[in-house]
Amino acid sequence: MLLRTTSTSRLSGLEPSVESSRELITLREKTERMLEHAVREFVSVDDRYEVPYQSTCVIVHPIAWTKSRTLLRVIAPILIDVDDSSELFKKLSELNNTTIFGKFYARERTIYIEHNLLGESVDTLEFRVVLASIAHHADHLNERLLAEFGGRKWSAHA
């Protein structure tokens, strides 16, 4: 099911893109088709898509990268309202050494996992694997990270 809205995202730091090259428009259309086959529900928000999953929300964001090239960012918040600390950064570094798909980082008091795909070559299987991996990691790590670093689950924010 496709739900459309023009409201802005509740995620900080994900401002709408103003460029709409032919390549970016093509990637947006392709992304929407892949989402229609991959998930039951997603919402179009500005220039990206939000996919609810358990205690998180996966953001699928087609963006212009370099001249005639695009990227498909797949991002999920794990925890919000988390204070930065050396222990947190050490833990995120350890997690980055153990995951195949995704990088963990903290930005504006939020812990994210993100993986980027080349827009021109992304295929449906690759997209589905990355989408599932990012959603799974975000949903399953939040309890452990919450116990260690505090904050709140994304679902408590929504």
ChimeraX commands (.cxc) that place a marker at each C-alpha (Angstrom):
marker #1 position 0.00,0.00,0.00 radius 0.5
marker #1 position 1.36,3.41,-0.94 radius 0.5
marker #1 position 0.52,6.37,1.25 radius 0.5
marker #1 position 1.37,9.86,0.00 radius 0.5
marker #1 position 1.91,12.98,2.02 radius 0.5
marker #1 position 3.76,16.25,1.55 radius 0.5
marker #1 position 4.57,16.85,5.20 radius 0.5
marker #1 position 8.17,17.11,6.30 radius 0.5
marker #1 position 10.04,14.28,7.93 radius 0.5
marker #1 position 10.46,14.06,11.67 radius 0.5
marker #1 position 14.14,13.20,11.14 radius 0.5
marker #1 position 16.52,16.10,11.53 radius 0.5
marker #1 position 19.31,16.56,9.05 radius 0.5
marker #1 position 17.36,15.14,6.09 radius 0.5
marker #1 position 16.42,18.29,4.24 radius 0.5
marker #1 position 14.65,17.96,0.88 radius 0.5
marker #1 position 16.85,17.98,-2.19 radius 0.5
marker #1 position 16.25,20.86,-4.58 radius 0.5
marker #1 position 17.88,19.28,-7.64 radius 0.5
marker #1 position 15.85,17.02,-9.87 radius 0.5
marker #1 position 18.03,15.84,-12.72 radius 0.5
marker #1 position 16.75,13.28,-15.20 radius 0.5
marker #1 position 18.85,10.64,-13.41 radius 0.5
marker #1 position 17.39,11.54,-10.03 radius 0.5
marker #1 position 13.81,11.46,-11.35 radius 0.5
marker #1 position 14.53,8.03,-12.85 radius 0.5
marker #1 position 15.92,6.79,-9.52 radius 0.5
marker #1 position 12.88,8.09,-7.62 radius 0.5
marker #1 position 10.55,6.24,-10.00 radius 0.5
marker #1 position 12.63,3.07,-9.71 radius 0.5
marker #1 position 12.72,3.38,-5.90 radius 0.5
marker #1 position 8.96,3.67,-5.72 radius 0.5
marker #1 position 8.53,0.54,-7.87 radius 0.5
marker #1 position 11.01,-1.41,-5.72 radius 0.5
marker #1 position 9.24,-0.32,-2.53 radius 0.5
marker #1 position 5.87,-1.35,-3.95 radius 0.5
marker #1 position 7.26,-4.89,-4.38 radius 0.5
marker #1 position 9.26,-4.99,-1.15 radius 0.5
marker #1 position 6.95,-3.69,1.61 radius 0.5
marker #1 position 3.27,-3.45,2.45 radius 0.5
marker #1 position 3.34,0.20,3.44 radius 0.5
marker #1 position 5.48,3.26,2.85 radius 0.5
marker #1 position 4.92,6.99,2.91 radius 0.5
marker #1 position 6.30,9.57,0.49 radius 0.5
marker #1 position 7.64,12.54,2.46 radius 0.5
marker #1 position 9.11,15.38,0.43 radius 0.5
marker #1 position 11.84,13.77,-1.69 radius 0.5
marker #1 position 12.18,10.50,0.21 radius 0.5
marker #1 position 10.18,7.53,1.46 radius 0.5
marker #1 position 9.56,6.32,5.02 radius 0.5
marker #1 position 8.94,2.64,5.75 radius 0.5
marker #1 position 7.63,1.85,9.24 radius 0.5
marker #1 position 9.24,-1.21,10.80 radius 0.5
marker #1 position 8.69,-2.40,14.38 radius 0.5
marker #1 position 10.32,0.20,16.67 radius 0.5
marker #1 position 11.93,2.23,13.88 radius 0.5
marker #1 position 11.33,3.82,10.51 radius 0.5
marker #1 position 13.54,3.17,7.49 radius 0.5
marker #1 position 14.18,6.20,5.32 radius 0.5
marker #1 position 14.86,5.54,1.64 radius 0.5
marker #1 position 16.31,8.71,0.14 radius 0.5
marker #1 position 17.27,9.01,-3.54 radius 0.5
marker #1 position 19.80,11.83,-3.95 radius 0.5
marker #1 position 21.98,13.43,-6.61 radius 0.5
marker #1 position 25.61,12.50,-5.99 radius 0.5
marker #1 position 27.96,13.67,-8.70 radius 0.5
marker #1 position 27.37,14.79,-12.26 radius 0.5
marker #1 position 24.90,12.31,-13.78 radius 0.5
marker #1 position 25.23,9.95,-10.78 radius 0.5
marker #1 position 22.82,9.22,-7.96 radius 0.5
marker #1 position 22.80,7.43,-4.62 radius 0.5
marker #1 position 20.05,5.63,-2.77 radius 0.5
marker #1 position 20.48,6.22,0.96 radius 0.5
marker #1 position 18.83,3.67,3.26 radius 0.5
marker #1 position 18.79,5.07,6.81 radius 0.5
marker #1 position 17.17,4.07,10.09 radius 0.5
marker #1 position 17.24,5.82,13.44 radius 0.5
marker #1 position 18.07,3.43,16.27 radius 0.5
marker #1 position 17.79,5.73,19.30 radius 0.5
marker #1 position 17.04,9.41,19.82 radius 0.5
marker #1 position 17.98,11.82,22.62 radius 0.5
marker #1 position 21.34,10.13,23.21 radius 0.5
marker #1 position 24.24,12.13,24.63 radius 0.5
marker #1 position 27.57,11.85,22.83 radius 0.5
marker #1 position 30.35,10.12,24.74 radius 0.5
marker #1 position 33.62,8.39,24.00 radius 0.5
marker #1 position 31.99,5.11,25.09 radius 0.5
marker #1 position 29.21,5.61,22.53 radius 0.5
marker #1 position 31.66,6.31,19.72 radius 0.5
marker #1 position 33.72,3.26,20.69 radius 0.5
marker #1 position 30.57,1.07,20.61 radius 0.5
marker #1 position 29.55,2.43,17.19 radius 0.5
marker #1 position 33.05,1.71,15.89 radius 0.5
marker #1 position 32.80,-1.87,17.20 radius 0.5
marker #1 position 29.41,-2.29,15.53 radius 0.5
marker #1 position 30.83,-0.96,12.25 radius 0.5
marker #1 position 33.41,-3.75,12.36 radius 0.5
marker #1 position 30.74,-6.45,12.67 radius 0.5
marker #1 position 28.12,-5.51,10.10 radius 0.5
marker #1 position 28.17,-6.16,6.37 radius 0.5
marker #1 position 25.46,-3.73,5.33 radius 0.5
marker #1 position 25.47,-0.35,6.99 radius 0.5
marker #1 position 27.50,2.08,9.00 radius 0.5
marker #1 position 26.56,3.23,12.47 radius 0.5
marker #1 position 26.91,6.87,13.47 radius 0.5
marker #1 position 25.60,9.51,15.86 radius 0.5
marker #1 position 24.29,12.84,14.66 radius 0.5
marker #1 position 22.32,15.48,16.54 radius 0.5
marker #1 position 21.68,13.18,19.54 radius 0.5
marker #1 position 20.39,10.37,17.32 radius 0.5
marker #1 position 22.06,7.03,16.54 radius 0.5
marker #1 position 21.58,5.88,12.95 radius 0.5
marker #1 position 22.48,3.00,10.70 radius 0.5
marker #1 position 22.87,3.81,7.00 radius 0.5
marker #1 position 23.86,2.05,3.81 radius 0.5
marker #1 position 24.24,3.69,0.39 radius 0.5
marker #1 position 23.61,2.09,-3.00 radius 0.5
marker #1 position 24.66,3.38,-6.41 radius 0.5
marker #1 position 21.44,4.60,-7.99 radius 0.5
marker #1 position 22.22,3.65,-11.57 radius 0.5
marker #1 position 23.04,0.02,-10.78 radius 0.5
marker #1 position 20.81,-0.86,-7.82 radius 0.5
marker #1 position 18.61,-3.87,-8.48 radius 0.5
marker #1 position 15.57,-5.18,-6.67 radius 0.5
marker #1 position 17.32,-8.05,-4.87 radius 0.5
marker #1 position 20.14,-5.84,-3.60 radius 0.5
marker #1 position 17.62,-3.20,-2.49 radius 0.5
marker #1 position 15.49,-5.73,-0.60 radius 0.5
marker #1 position 18.52,-7.23,1.19 radius 0.5
marker #1 position 19.80,-3.83,2.28 radius 0.5
marker #1 position 16.33,-2.62,3.33 radius 0.5
marker #1 position 15.78,-5.74,5.44 radius 0.5
marker #1 position 19.27,-5.60,6.96 radius 0.5
marker #1 position 19.02,-1.93,7.95 radius 0.5
marker #1 position 15.53,-2.41,9.41 radius 0.5
marker #1 position 16.58,-5.52,11.33 radius 0.5
marker #1 position 19.72,-3.93,12.82 radius 0.5
marker #1 position 17.89,-0.77,13.88 radius 0.5
marker #1 position 15.06,-2.69,15.51 radius 0.5
marker #1 position 17.19,-5.32,17.24 radius 0.5
marker #1 position 20.01,-3.11,18.54 radius 0.5
marker #1 position 17.87,-0.47,20.19 radius 0.5
marker #1 position 17.29,-2.38,23.46 radius 0.5
marker #1 position 20.98,-3.10,23.96 radius 0.5
marker #1 position 22.08,0.45,23.12 radius 0.5
marker #1 position 19.27,1.93,25.21 radius 0.5
marker #1 position 20.48,-0.03,28.25 radius 0.5
marker #1 position 24.06,1.19,27.72 radius 0.5
marker #1 position 23.57,4.80,26.63 radius 0.5
marker #1 position 20.04,5.89,27.48 radius 0.5
marker #1 position 17.86,7.87,25.14 radius 0.5
marker #1 position 14.58,6.74,23.62 radius 0.5
marker #1 position 13.48,4.37,20.90 radius 0.5
marker #1 position 12.34,5.97,17.66 radius 0.5
marker #1 position 8.84,4.54,18.22 radius 0.5
marker #1 position 8.56,6.58,21.44 radius 0.5
marker #1 position 9.19,9.71,19.33 radius 0.5
marker #1 position 6.75,8.97,16.53 radius 0.5
marker link #1:1,2 radius 0.2
marker link #1:2,3 radius 0.2
marker link #1:3,4 radius 0.2
marker link #1:4,5 radius 0.2
marker link #1:5,6 radius 0.2
marker link #1:6,7 radius 0.2
marker link #1:7,8 radius 0.2
marker link #1:8,9 radius 0.2
marker link #1:9,10 radius 0.2
marker link #1:10,11 radius 0.2
marker link #1:11,12 radius 0.2
marker link #1:12,13 radius 0.2
marker link #1:13,14 radius 0.2
marker link #1:14,15 radius 0.2
marker link #1:15,16 radius 0.2
marker link #1:16,17 radius 0.2
marker link #1:17,18 radius 0.2
marker link #1:18,19 radius 0.2
marker link #1:19,20 radius 0.2
marker link #1:20,21 radius 0.2
marker link #1:21,22 radius 0.2
marker link #1:22,23 radius 0.2
marker link #1:23,24 radius 0.2
marker link #1:24,25 radius 0.2
marker link #1:25,26 radius 0.2
marker link #1:26,27 radius 0.2
marker link #1:27,28 radius 0.2
marker link #1:28,29 radius 0.2
marker link #1:29,30 radius 0.2
marker link #1:30,31 radius 0.2
marker link #1:31,32 radius 0.2
marker link #1:32,33 radius 0.2
marker link #1:33,34 radius 0.2
marker link #1:34,35 radius 0.2
marker link #1:35,36 radius 0.2
marker link #1:36,37 radius 0.2
marker link #1:37,38 radius 0.2
marker link #1:38,39 radius 0.2
marker link #1:39,40 radius 0.2
marker link #1:40,41 radius 0.2
marker link #1:41,42 radius 0.2
marker link #1:42,43 radius 0.2
marker link #1:43,44 radius 0.2
marker link #1:44,45 radius 0.2
marker link #1:45,46 radius 0.2
marker link #1:46,47 radius 0.2
marker link #1:47,48 radius 0.2
marker link #1:48,49 radius 0.2
marker link #1:49,50 radius 0.2
marker link #1:50,51 radius 0.2
marker link #1:51,52 radius 0.2
marker link #1:52,53 radius 0.2
marker link #1:53,54 radius 0.2
marker link #1:54,55 radius 0.2
marker link #1:55,56 radius 0.2
marker link #1:56,57 radius 0.2
marker link #1:57,58 radius 0.2
marker link #1:58,59 radius 0.2
marker link #1:59,60 radius 0.2
marker link #1:60,61 radius 0.2
marker link #1:61,62 radius 0.2
marker link #1:62,63 radius 0.2
marker link #1:63,64 radius 0.2
marker link #1:64,65 radius 0.2
marker link #1:65,66 radius 0.2
marker link #1:66,67 radius 0.2
marker link #1:67,68 radius 0.2
marker link #1:68,69 radius 0.2
marker link #1:69,70 radius 0.2
marker link #1:70,71 radius 0.2
marker link #1:71,72 radius 0.2
marker link #1:72,73 radius 0.2
marker link #1:73,74 radius 0.2
marker link #1:74,75 radius 0.2
marker link #1:75,76 radius 0.2
marker link #1:76,77 radius 0.2
marker link #1:77,78 radius 0.2
marker link #1:78,79 radius 0.2
marker link #1:79,80 radius 0.2
marker link #1:80,81 radius 0.2
marker link #1:81,82 radius 0.2
marker link #1:82,83 radius 0.2
marker link #1:83,84 radius 0.2
marker link #1:84,85 radius 0.2
marker link #1:85,86 radius 0.2
marker link #1:86,87 radius 0.2
marker link #1:87,88 radius 0.2
marker link #1:88,89 radius 0.2
marker link #1:89,90 radius 0.2
marker link #1:90,91 radius 0.2
marker link #1:91,92 radius 0.2
marker link #1:92,93 radius 0.2
marker link #1:93,94 radius 0.2
marker link #1:94,95 radius 0.2
marker link #1:95,96 radius 0.2
marker link #1:96,97 radius 0.2
marker link #1:97,98 radius 0.2
marker link #1:98,99 radius 0.2
marker link #1:99,100 radius 0.2
marker link #1:100,101 radius 0.2
marker link #1:101,102 radius 0.2
marker link #1:102,103 radius 0.2
marker link #1:103,104 radius 0.2
marker link #1:104,105 radius 0.2
marker link #1:105,106 radius 0.2
marker link #1:106,107 radius 0.2
marker link #1:107,108 radius 0.2
marker link #1:108,109 radius 0.2
marker link #1:109,110 radius 0.2
marker link #1:110,111 radius 0.2
marker link #1:111,112 radius 0.2
marker link #1:112,113 radius 0.2
marker link #1:113,114 radius 0.2
marker link #1:114,115 radius 0.2
marker link #1:115,116 radius 0.2
marker link #1:116,117 radius 0.2
marker link #1:117,118 radius 0.2
marker link #1:118,119 radius 0.2
marker link #1:119,120 radius 0.2
marker link #1:120,121 radius 0.2
marker link #1:121,122 radius 0.2
marker link #1:122,123 radius 0.2
marker link #1:123,124 radius 0.2
marker link #1:124,125 radius 0.2
marker link #1:125,126 radius 0.2
marker link #1:126,127 radius 0.2
marker link #1:127,128 radius 0.2
marker link #1:128,129 radius 0.2
marker link #1:129,130 radius 0.2
marker link #1:130,131 radius 0.2
marker link #1:131,132 radius 0.2
marker link #1:132,133 radius 0.2
marker link #1:133,134 radius 0.2
marker link #1:134,135 radius 0.2
marker link #1:135,136 radius 0.2
marker link #1:136,137 radius 0.2
marker link #1:137,138 radius 0.2
marker link #1:138,139 radius 0.2
marker link #1:139,140 radius 0.2
marker link #1:140,141 radius 0.2
marker link #1:141,142 radius 0.2
marker link #1:142,143 radius 0.2
marker link #1:143,144 radius 0.2
marker link #1:144,145 radius 0.2
marker link #1:145,146 radius 0.2
marker link #1:146,147 radius 0.2
marker link #1:147,148 radius 0.2
marker link #1:148,149 radius 0.2
marker link #1:149,150 radius 0.2
marker link #1:150,151 radius 0.2
marker link #1:151,152 radius 0.2
marker link #1:152,153 radius 0.2
marker link #1:153,154 radius 0.2
marker link #1:154,155 radius 0.2
marker link #1:155,156 radius 0.2
marker link #1:156,157 radius 0.2
marker link #1:157,158 radius 0.2
view
